[in-house]
Amino acid sequence: MNYPDDSLIPLDKFCISCGIEVSFVHNLSDEGLCELIVTEESTYITTDQLTQLERLARLHYEMEINLEGLHAVLNLQEKIASLEEEVRNLRRKLERHQGPELT
């Protein structure tokens, strides 16, 4: 994969700025919860992972949720997002059949 330089953040700098351990992010990567880009020189994360990594770090460090718990939280968040999308789609269909007064 080719990433433009501005979409990569050095892992060590990210960890320092967030006050988390590099090993924590490596553990997340080992569990499939994030992707690390490893070159001969350094290890990087992509900018599109920032929000999720920060959320996972807060859950782990502030709420003391372990890796298995993080998996469960992410799965539940994905299910909630999917159900919310389904509800939106069903409301649109229902509005088409009954009119906009249901909102």
matplotlib code that plots the C-alpha trace (Angstrom):
import matplotlib.pyplot as plt

x = [0.0, 1.2, 0.4, 1.1, 3.5, 0.9, -1.4, 1.2, 2.0, 5.0, 3.7, 6.1, 5.0, 1.4, 1.9, 3.8, 1.1, -1.6, 0.4, 0.0, 2.5, 3.7, 3.2, -0.5, -0.8, 1.2, -1.2, -4.2, -2.5, -1.9, -5.6, -6.7, -8.0, -5.7, -3.2, 0.5, 2.6, 6.2, 9.1, 12.8, 13.0, 9.9, 6.4, 3.4, -0.3, -2.6, -4.5, -7.8, -7.2, -6.6, -10.2, -10.6, -7.1, -7.7, -11.1, -9.6, -6.8, -9.4, -11.4, -8.3, -6.5, -9.4, -12.0, -9.5, -11.1, -8.9, -8.3, -11.2, -13.5, -12.3, -13.3, -16.8, -17.2, -16.2, -18.5, -21.4, -20.7, -20.7, -24.0, -25.6, -24.4, -25.9, -29.2, -29.4, -28.9, -31.5, -34.0, -33.3, -33.9, -37.1, -38.3, -37.7, -39.6, -42.5, -42.6, -42.8, -45.9, -47.6, -46.4, -43.9, -46.0, -44.2, -41.0]
y = [0.0, 3.5, 6.2, 9.9, 11.1, 13.4, 10.5, 8.7, 9.5, 8.1, 5.7, 6.9, 10.6, 9.5, 7.6, 10.4, 13.0, 10.7, 9.5, 5.9, 3.0, 1.9, -1.7, -1.0, 0.0, -3.0, -5.2, -3.5, -4.3, -7.9, -8.2, -6.7, -3.5, -1.2, -1.3, -0.4, 0.5, -0.7, 0.4, -0.1, 3.2, 3.4, 2.3, 4.5, 4.7, 6.3, 9.5, 7.8, 5.6, 8.5, 8.8, 5.1, 4.8, 7.7, 6.2, 2.8, 4.4, 6.3, 3.1, 1.1, 3.6, 5.6, 2.8, -0.1, -2.1, -4.9, -6.0, -8.5, -5.8, -3.4, -6.0, -6.2, -2.5, -2.1, -4.9, -3.3, 0.1, -1.4, -3.1, 0.1, 2.0, -0.7, -0.7, 3.1, 3.0, 0.3, 2.4, 5.5, 3.4, 1.9, 5.4, 6.7, 3.7, 4.3, 8.0, 7.2, 5.0, 7.1, 10.6, 12.8, 13.2, 10.4, 12.2]
z = [0.0, -0.8, 1.7, 1.2, 3.8, 5.3, 6.1, 8.2, 11.8, 13.6, 16.3, 18.9, 18.5, 18.6, 21.8, 23.4, 22.5, 23.9, 26.9, 26.0, 25.7, 22.3, 23.4, 23.9, 20.2, 19.1, 21.2, 19.4, 16.1, 17.1, 18.0, 14.6, 16.2, 14.2, 11.4, 11.8, 8.8, 9.4, 7.4, 7.9, 9.7, 11.8, 12.6, 11.6, 12.0, 9.4, 10.1, 9.5, 12.6, 15.0, 16.3, 16.9, 18.5, 20.8, 21.8, 22.4, 24.5, 26.7, 27.2, 28.2, 30.3, 31.9, 32.2, 32.5, 29.8, 28.6, 24.9, 25.0, 26.3, 23.6, 21.0, 22.6, 22.7, 19.0, 18.0, 19.9, 18.4, 14.9, 15.6, 16.9, 13.9, 11.6, 13.5, 13.4, 9.6, 9.3, 11.3, 9.1, 6.0, 7.3, 8.3, 4.8, 3.3, 5.7, 5.0, 1.3, 2.0, 4.6, 4.2, 6.2, 9.3, 11.1, 11.8]

ax = plt.figure().add_subplot(projection="3d")
ax.plot(x, y, z, "-o")
ax.set_aspect("equal")
plt.show()
